Amino acid sequence: MASFSLAPCLLFLLFFFFIVNGAAQSQSSSLDFVYNGFNRTETNFILKGATIIKPSGALKLTNRSRDVIGHAFYPDPINLLNSSNNISSFSTSFVFSIIPSGSDGGGYGLAFLLSPSTDLQGADSGHYLGILNSTNDGDESNHIFAVEFDTVNGHNEGKSSEGNHVGININSMDSVATEPASYYVNDTDKKEEVNLDSGHIQAWIDYADGVVNVTIAPLSIPDKPMKPLMSKGIELSRVVTNSMYVGFSASTGEERSSHYILGWSFCINGTARPLNLSMLPAPPIFLRF
């Protein structure tokens, strides 16, 4: 009887496994989308808490009730880590609008979020923005990256006491970098203040070569300012996991606002495509709350 060797079969199976696995990893490491409103096929977003998609196409993260939380995530996980455990660059742009509950102002704000899970169990409202709570705040096992757009004083007022500010957060609601909400005029050192709850605001977040750049501007300034509001060196490969979800979180507390996302663009290993501002939903102030 002729002898039969398993070695060629095993080699073929191993080769097939690595080819398929490599293709899957490559596919999950590339993503490029743009939503000029959310009234088409985007309803497959993972929506939790108070979040709904309005008939107008506006993504409403919270209403103006007390102590509510809202989450919205892109439905598929993304892989930012390559085979060398280095992190891919990513870029995002979105337009948001925060509508206070009254003339006394509102709160608390919203955040762009990278999270290993869409189920943020136990997250608190108010200063925690629906992301963390007093027990896990600061825990490295959170694997959370967030950029917050906060309309009230910071989580720990001794460290971040400015209301109406932008912050970069790693596993904690204490920002590793924070700046009053503003933008640089052209390529100068002159800043113009931006009230985050005074209308449509466009934000750009870019990560490449270990640096996070955050830029904002009112929608009346359609072009991205040449100089970012914040530029912070962060090694995100120590923060993210192989599988992350990208999306938004917002919350209210004693102070309350409706928080909207009106358009969103995101890209891995490239620059997020510009939003078509003329296609965005009607301003929330004209919508029924």
C-alpha positions in Angstrom: 0.0 0.0 0.0 1.3 3.5 -0.9 2.1 5.7 2.0 0.2 9.0 2.4 1.8 12.0 4.0 -0.3 14.7 5.7 2.5 17.3 5.4 1.5 18.7 2.0 -2.2 18.9 3.1 -1.2 20.7 6.4 1.0 23.1 4.5 -1.8 23.9 2.1 -4.3 24.4 4.9 -1.9 26.7 6.8 -1.3 28.7 3.6 -5.0 29.0 3.0 -5.6 30.1 6.6 -3.0 32.9 6.4 -4.3 34.1 3.1 -7.9 34.3 4.3 -6.9 35.8 7.6 -4.7 38.3 6.0 -7.4 39.4 3.6 -9.9 39.7 6.4 -7.5 41.8 8.5 -6.7 44.0 5.5 -10.4 44.5 4.8 -11.2 45.4 8.5 -8.2 47.9 8.5 -9.7 50.1 5.7 -12.9 52.1 6.1 -14.1 55.2 4.3 -17.6 56.6 4.6 -19.5 59.9 4.5 -23.0 60.6 5.7 -24.6 63.9 4.8 -27.5 63.3 7.1 -28.8 59.9 8.3 -32.1 59.3 6.6 -31.2 56.6 4.2 -29.5 53.2 4.9 -27.8 54.5 8.0 -30.5 53.3 10.3 -28.4 50.2 10.9 -26.3 52.3 13.2 -26.2 51.0 16.8 -28.4 53.4 18.7 -28.8 53.2 22.5 -30.3 55.2 25.2 -32.1 58.3 24.2 -30.7 58.4 20.6 -33.0 58.4 17.6 -32.8 59.4 14.0 -35.2 62.2 13.2 -37.3 62.2 10.0 -35.2 65.1 8.9 -32.1 63.0 8.9 -30.6 64.5 12.1 -29.0 62.0 14.5 -30.4 63.1 17.9 -28.2 61.8 20.7 -30.2 63.2 23.6 -33.4 65.0 24.3 -33.6 67.8 26.9 -34.7 65.5 29.8 -32.6 65.3 32.9 -29.9 62.6 33.3 -30.3 60.9 29.9 -27.6 59.2 27.9 -27.4 58.6 24.2 -25.0 56.5 22.1 -24.6 56.0 18.3 -22.0 53.7 16.8 -21.0 52.7 13.3 -22.3 49.1 13.1 -19.1 47.2 12.2 -16.0 47.1 14.4 -12.8 48.5 13.0 -9.2 47.3 13.3 -6.7 50.1 13.7 -3.8 47.8 14.6 -1.6 46.3 11.8 0.4 43.1 12.0 3.3 45.0 13.6 1.0 46.2 16.4 1.3 49.8 15.0 -1.8 51.9 14.7 -3.2 53.1 11.5 -3.9 56.7 10.9 -7.5 57.9 10.9 -9.4 61.0 10.1 -12.9 62.2 10.8 -15.1 65.2 10.3 -18.6 65.9 11.6 -21.1 68.6 12.2 -22.9 68.9 15.5 -25.4 71.2 17.1 -26.2 71.6 20.8 -29.5 73.2 21.7 -29.8 74.2 25.4 -33.0 73.8 27.3 -33.4 77.5 28.1 -31.7 80.9 28.4 -29.7 79.7 31.4 -27.7 77.4 29.2 -27.5 73.6 29.0 -25.2 70.6 29.3 -23.3 68.6 29.3 -21.9 68.0 25.9 -21.0 65.2 23.5 -17.9 63.2 22.6 -16.5 61.4 19.6 -15.5 58.0 20.8 -13.4 54.9 20.1 -14.5 52.1 22.4 -14.0 48.3 22.4 -17.7 47.8 23.0 -21.0 49.5 22.1 -22.3 48.4 25.5 -21.1 51.0 28.0 -22.7 49.4 31.0 -22.8 51.4 34.1 -21.8 54.7 32.4 -23.1 57.8 34.1 -24.7 60.9 32.8 -23.6 64.5 33.5 -19.9 65.0 33.5 -19.3 61.4 32.5 -21.0 62.0 29.1 -22.4 58.5 29.1 -18.9 57.0 28.7 -17.6 56.1 32.2 -18.5 56.3 35.8 -16.8 57.0 39.1 -15.7 53.4 39.6 -13.9 52.9 36.2 -12.8 56.4 35.5 -9.1 56.3 34.9 -8.9 52.5 34.5 -6.5 51.6 31.7 -8.6 48.5 30.9 -11.3 50.8 29.5 -9.4 51.2 26.2 -11.3 54.4 25.6 -10.2 57.3 23.3 -12.6 60.3 23.3 -12.6 63.9 22.2 -15.2 65.8 24.2 -17.1 69.0 23.3 -18.2 70.1 26.7 -20.5 73.0 27.5 -20.0 73.1 31.3 -17.1 73.1 33.7 -14.9 70.0 33.5 -15.2 66.7 35.3 -12.7 67.8 38.0 -13.0 71.5 38.2 -9.6 71.9 39.8 -8.0 70.4 36.7 -10.4 71.5 34.0 -12.5 74.4 35.0 -13.3 76.0 31.7 -16.9 75.6 30.4 -17.3 75.6 26.6 -14.1 73.6 26.0 -12.7 70.8 23.9 -10.7 68.0 25.5 -8.8 64.8 24.5 -9.5 62.0 26.9 -7.7 58.6 27.4 -9.6 56.1 29.7 -10.8 59.0 31.8 -12.9 62.0 31.9 -9.9 64.0 33.0 -8.6 65.4 29.7 -4.9 64.9 28.8 -5.3 68.1 26.7 -7.9 70.8 26.8 -8.6 74.2 25.2 -11.4 76.7 25.3 -13.5 76.2 22.2 -12.1 78.4 19.5 -10.4 78.3 16.1 -7.3 80.0 14.6 -8.0 82.6 11.9 -6.2 81.5 8.8 -2.5 80.6 9.6 -2.1 83.2 12.4 -2.1 83.1 16.2 -5.3 85.0 16.4 -8.2 82.9 17.9 -11.9 83.4 17.6 -14.1 81.9 20.3 -16.8 79.4 19.4 -19.8 78.9 21.6 -20.5 75.1 21.3 -24.2 75.6 22.0 -24.7 78.5 19.6 -25.4 76.8 16.3 -23.8 74.3 13.9 -20.2 73.5 14.6 -17.9 71.4 12.4 -15.1 69.4 14.0 -12.1 67.6 12.5 -10.1 65.0 14.3 -6.9 63.5 12.7 -4.5 61.0 14.0 -1.2 60.1 12.4 2.3 59.3 13.5 1.4 59.4 17.2 -0.2 62.9 17.1 -3.9 63.8 17.5 -5.0 67.1 15.9 -8.4 68.6 16.8 -9.9 71.5 14.9 -13.3 73.2 15.2 -15.0 76.1 13.4 -18.6 77.4 13.1 -20.4 76.3 10.0 -20.1 79.9 8.7 -16.4 79.0 8.2 -16.8 76.2 5.6 -13.1 75.5 5.1 -11.1 73.7 7.7 -8.8 76.2 9.6 -5.2 75.8 8.6 -4.0 75.5 12.2 -5.5 72.9 14.7 -6.9 74.0 18.0 -5.0 71.2 19.7 -2.1 69.0 18.8 -1.2 66.3 21.3 1.3 63.4 21.1 -0.5 60.2 22.1 0.5 56.6 21.4 -2.9 55.1 20.7 -1.5 51.6 20.1 -1.3 51.4 23.9 -5.0 52.3 24.2 -7.0 50.7 21.4 -7.6 46.9 21.0 -7.8 44.9 17.8 -11.5 45.5 17.6 -12.9 49.0 18.2 -16.2 50.7 17.6 -16.4 54.3 16.4 -19.2 56.7 17.3 -20.6 59.3 19.6 -21.8 59.7 23.1 -23.7 62.5 24.9 -25.5 63.1 28.2 -27.5 65.6 30.2 -27.7 66.2 33.9 -29.2 69.0 36.0 -28.3 71.1 33.0 -29.8 69.9 29.8 -29.4 70.2 26.0 -30.5 68.3 22.9 -27.3 67.0 21.2 -27.3 66.4 17.4 -25.0 65.0 14.8 -25.9 66.3 11.4 -23.2 64.8 9.2 -20.2 62.5 9.6 -17.2 61.5 7.5 -14.6 58.9 8.6 -11.6 57.3 7.0 -8.8 54.9 8.0 -5.4 55.4 6.3 -6.5 58.6 4.6 -8.2 61.9 4.9 -11.9 62.0 5.7 -13.9 63.2 2.7 -15.5 66.7 3.0 -19.1 66.9 4.0 -21.6 68.4 1.6 -22.8 71.1 3.9 -25.8 72.0 1.6 -27.1 68.4 2.1 -27.2 68.5 5.9 -30.5 68.3 7.7 -32.3 71.5 8.7 -31.1 73.3 11.8 -32.5 71.6 14.9 -33.9 74.9 16.1 -36.5 74.5 13.3 -37.3 70.9 14.2 -39.9 69.7 16.7 -38.0 68.6 19.8 
